[in-house]
């Protein structure tokens, strides 16, 4: 999916992009505000223009991936079966043009070609206990942090929201950085410390087996700290230098791999308020958990725009995986019917108990193997209603016949979702620039592996041409 590069935009162009985004999101708010489980109860198909209904009705899932989401199969020739209305084409073009590009600017051989479970770019000890997605993420972000640390003369990296410490371990024991690892969950920290020791032992064994590979200098495991970081206050522990840090004052680099909700905002605030923090590399996620107000908007510019508001539903939609869903559409598997089944269940719930709206339904296994009435019965039980309620089977069958329409409406919302993420991240860029800092946004991960793949990089001083080093892939 094409898009705009944040690096290619001047400060004024970024501000104009924010204006354009708020206008477009207001124009299509009815699609973004909708809950797909209310497809039948709220007649969502009927809210679309008639010309859109005619163009989209009857498209199968692979056609939706190719024509609407703009993600054809490799070598596929794109052919429209009819002339689409200009308003629908405008929606599609606008969604492509205003979203930040999610494709990394470099091309490199896949690290999972030989084995889909093992990155060829990490040695075996660093892959252990780490899933492929996380292998890709810690390698790419760790290497960027190392380059940024070298460029800015940092003495210490602080990994905030470090979880089990996979990124911290790679940066410290794999890349030689001094790392403080901050995590609020005591159990995760204890596991991280056990994994540290396991990795150290594995590295020592590897050295004994391969004595020709000499490790220079002492190895430093991450320094783990159990601490919740309050998004509304400065965390002194985060700013304290390690005991073995070089003398002369600490220069800190803050990083967070998918720092959830307000945690990514806390990183920005520590960077902007604390002189000892000289660089930032943050990948955010879980935008629906942002405080409102407090987590968005941050910049004065966006806060002054009409229509800047992003309610929970829009922020939640921005967390969906566009590329992963397009791949599911291309495969046209039976799992796509889940949204249709859940929307049909909502109609039954509303008839039985009108005040019960959009209740959470715990995962029903193997949905694609169930008849729609079986799914509804299990769903009723999960929300505390009688699973033996009499069902209108004819109505349920009529709903099931509209499965492609449900998938189509969800695809429309998903097409617009990157615009919401773009506005949130653009707001963060503008917030930092308003304070005189230098901030850029780079696609760092493969979007197919890691949907939230944009890293916000900020420095107190301009890096100039040296910044391009961060965009290159290590050989």
N, C-alpha and C positions, 0 to 999 in steps of 0.2 A: 504494500500500500504506500503510495507516495506521500509526501508531506513537506513541511518547511523545516529547515535547519535553524535552530536558535542562534548558532554561531554566525549565520549569514545575515542576521538582523542587527541594525543599529538600535540604540536605546529608543529613539523615536519610533522606529518600526515595530519594536516590541510593544510599545504603548498602543500603537494603532492596531496591532494584532489583538490586544486585549479588548479594545473597543469592538472590533469585528466579531470576536468570539461571543461577547455578551449579547450582541444584536442577533446573531444566528441562533444561539441557545434559547433566546426568548421567542424566536419565530417558531421553533420546533419543540417548544416546551411540552406540548401535549403528548408527544411521543415519548420524550424522556421521563416525564412524570408518571407514565403508566406502569402499572404492575402487570406483568404478563399473566399472572395467575387470575387476573380479573378480565381476561380476554373475552369471556362469554358474559359475565355478570355486567360488565360495563360496555359491551359491544365495541371493543376496540377497533375491530375491522371497519366498522361503520364510521369511525372518526377520521379515517383516511379519505382524501379526495377521491371522487368516483374514478377519475382518470388514472390515479395510482392503482386503485383496486383492479381496474381492467388490465393494466400493464403487468401487475405482479401476480394476479390470480392465476394459478395453474403452473407457476414456475416450480420445478422440483429443487431439492436442496443443492445439488451441484450447480444448477443455473443461478441460484441465489448467491453462492460463493463467487462465481465468476462475474456475473453481471452487476450485482448490487454491491457486494463487498470488494470487488475488484481483485480477487485472488484466484485466478484461473490455475488449473493444473499446468505443470511444465509442458510447454509446447502446444497448449490448447489455443485454438483460434477463437477469439471472442466474437460471437454473432448474436445480435438481438433478434428475437423472433417477431417483434413488432416495434413500431415507433413509440418510444417512451415520451410522455409529456415533458415539456421543458422544465416544469417545476420539480419533477422527480430527478431529472438530469442535473438540475441546479443543486439539489440537495446532495447528490452524490459527489459532484465536483467540489462543492464547498467543504464537505467533510474531508475530502482528500487534501484540499489546498490549505486549510487552516490548522490542521493537526501537526504537532511536531513529528518529524520522521522518526520511525522506530527501527530503521535499518542501520546497523553500524556502517561507518564509512569505509571499512576495509573488507576485503574478501580473503578468507583463509580456508584451508581444507578443514572439514569437520573433524573435531577431536574425537568423535564417536563413530567414525566410519568402521574401524576395526572391531570395536566392541561397543554396543549401545549402552552398556552399563559402566564403562571405564573410559575416562578422558585420557587420551594419549599424551596430553600436555601436563599431566600430573604423575608423579611417581607413585608406586603402589602404596607406600605408607600413608600418603596424604589422601588417597582415595578410600581407605578403609572407613567404614561406618558413614560414608558420605554418598548420598544419592546423586545420580548423574546431573540433575538440574543444579544442585548445590555445588558439585564439582566445578561446573562451568562458571558459576557465579563467584565463588571464592577465588578462582584463578584470575578471572578478568578484573574483578574489583581489587584484588590484592596487588596485581601488577600495576594497575593505575595508581593506587595509593603509594606504592614504592616509587614510581616516577615522580608523583606530586611531592612526596616527601623529599626526594633528592633536589627537586627544583626550588623548593621553598626553605630548605635547610632545617627541616623539622628534626627534633630530637626524640620525639615520642608520638606514637599513634594511640588514640583512644577509640576503641571499638564499643559503641554504645548500643545496648540491646543485643548483646553478643550471643545469647542462647547457649548452645552447646559448645561454642567457641571454635567452630570450623574455620571461619575467616581469620580469627585471631591466631590460631595455630599456624595457618599457612603463612601469614605475614611475619610471624616471629621466627618460627622454626624452619620455614621454607625460604623466606626472603630476607631474614636477618634484621628485621625491624624491632625496635623496642615498643612493646604493646601492652597497654592497660586495657583489660576487658571488663566492661561493666554490664551486669545483668541483675534484674530484680528478683528472679526466681532462684531460691537457694538450691533446689534440686537440680536445675540445669547447670548451675555453677559447679556443683559437686561432680556431676557427670563430665563436665568440661575438664576438670582437673584430673579425673581418671583417664580421660582420653589423651591429655597432655603426656602423662607418664607412659601410657601405652605407645604413643608415637615416638617419644624419646628412646624407648627400648628398641622399637623397630628400626629407628635410624642408626642406633649403635650396632645392631646386628648387621644391617646393610653395609656399614663401613667395614666391619670385620670380614664380610664376604668379598668386598671389593676394596681392598686396601689402597688401590691406585687412585680411588676417589677420595681426596683429602679435603676435609672440612676445615676451613680457616676460621680461627677465633672460637670463643665459647658460644654455646647455644643458650639462648634465653627463652624460657617458656613464657607465655603470656602471664601477666599479673592479674589475677581474677579478683574482682570486688563485687560483693552482693550489695546492690543499691538500686532502688527505684529512682528514676530521674523525673522530678516534678517539672512538667512543661512550663509552669508559671514562675519558677524560681531558679536561680543559679545553683548548680550542684558543685560544692567545693571539692568533693572527692574527685570529680571528673577533671578538675584543673590541677590537682596535686601532682608534682613530678614523681617519677619512680626514684627509689633510693639510689639506683645505679645509673641515673641519668647524668649526662655530661654537665660539668659546672658551667655557670655563666647564664643561668636562666633557661627555663624550658621553653621550647617552641613546639606547640602541640598541633597535631592534625586530627580532626574529628572525622570519624566515618561511621556509617551505619548501613548494614545490608538489609533492606526492606524494614527500616525502622517504622514501626506501626503507628498510624494516626498522628497524635500530637508529639510523639517522640522525635519524628523528623523535624517538627517545628522547634522543639527544644534544642536540637543541634544548631539550627540556624540562629537562634537567639544567643546561645553560648558563643558562637563564632562572632556575632556582631558586637557583643558586649564585653568580651574578654580579650585584652591585648595579647595574652600569651597564646591564644589560638590564632594561628596564622593561615590555616588552610582547612578546607572542608571537602569531603567527598561523600555525598549522601544519596542513597536510593530509597525513596519513600514507598509506602503502600498503605492499604486500608484507609482510603480517604474518607470513608463513611464514619470513621471513628474520630475525625477531627472535631475539636470543640467548636461550637457555634454560639457566640463569637469566640475568637481567640486563636483558632487554628487556621481560619480563612475568613476574610482576606487578611493578608499581612501588609501589603503595600498600600500607600495612600492613594496611588493612582487607581488601582482596581476598586478600592473601597468607595471612590468617588464616582464610579460609573453606574448609570441606571441599569438595572437588571443584572447586577453582579452576583446576586444571591444564588447559592448552590445548595438546595435542601438535600436532606439525607438520601432521597431516592436517586438523585442525579449523581451524588458522590459514590453511592454504592454501585451504580451502573458503570462508573469509570474504572472499576476494579475487575471487570470481566476480561477474559482473554480472547481478543478478537481473532488472532491467528489460529488459536486452538479450535475455536468454534467454526471458522472457515474450513479447517481440515475435516471436522466432523461433518460439515455439510457436503464436502466433496465425497466423503465415504458413504453418505446417506444411510447411516446405520439406524437400527430401530431405537436406539437410545434417544434420538431426537424427539420422540413422542412424549417424553416426560413432561414438558411444559403443557402440552395439550391435556394430558391426563390430570395434571394438577389443577388446571383451569376448570376442567369439568368437575372435579371434586369440589371446587369452590362454590359452584352453583348448587350442589347438593347441601353443602354446609349452610349456605345462606337460607335455603328453604327450611332447613331443620331448625336453625338458630340464627335469625337475621342479625343479631347484634354481634355475632362471632365473625370477624372479618380478618382474612389473611392470617389465620393461625399457623404457627410453625408445625410442619409435618416432618417428624423424624424420618430419616432415609428409609425408603421401602426398597428392599433388595430386588434386583432382577426385574425392574419395571417392564422392560421390553418383552418379557415372557408372559406378562399378565394380560388377561382381558381387561377392558376398561372398568367393567363392573367389579372385578376382583380388586383392582387398584383402589377404587372408591371405597369399598368395604374396609380394606386395610387402613386407608387414610382416615375414615370416620373413627375407627377404633383408636388411632393415634392421637386424635384431637379430643377424645373423651366422649364421643357420640356413639349411639347404638349402631354397630355395623350391620345389623339386620333391618335397618330402615328400608321401607319399600322404595325401590329405584325405578325411575322412568327409563327403561332400557332404550326406547326409541330416541329419547332426547340425548342419552349418552352416545348412542351410535351416530347421531347427527353431529354432535360435538367432535367425535373422533374423525369424522369425514372432513373436518376443517383443520386437520393437523398441519397441513402445509401453510395455511393462513397464519396459524399461531407461530410457526417457525419464521415466516416472512416478517411478521410484525416485530418479533424479537430481533431479527437481523437488522431491521431498520433502526431500532434503538441502539444496537451494538455498533452500527455504522457511525452514529453520532457520539458514542461514549468517549472516544479519544479526544473530542473537543473539550469535554469537561476536564479530563486529566491535563490537557494542554493549558487550560486557563488556571488551574491550581498551581502547576509548576511555573507558569509564566509569572504568576503573582509572586512566587518566591524569588524568581530572578529579579523582578522589579523592586522588591523589598530590599534586597541586598544592594542593588545599584543605587537606590535612593539614599543609602548611607555611605556611598562612595567606594563600595567594594567592587571587585571584579568577579563576575559570575557567568558561567556557561552551563549548558545542558547538553549531554552527549548520550547517544544510544550506545550502551556498553555491552549488553547481553544480546544473544540471539532471541528475538521476540517469540519464536516458536518454543524455545526452552523456558524462557523467563519473561512473562508478559509485562511485568513492571520493570522495564529495562533502561530507564533514563536516569543517569546519574547527574546530580547537581554538583558542580565543581566550583569552589569559590576560593579566592585568595585576597589577602589584604593589599598586595602590590601586583601590578600587571605582570604577566609572564611574557607578553609579546609573542614573538614567533615560537618561543619554546613551548607554548601551549600545544602546538601541533603534535608534540611528542606523545601527549596523552591519548591521541586518537589512533596511534599506530598499534598494530598487533605485534607482540614479541615473537621472534622466530623460534 
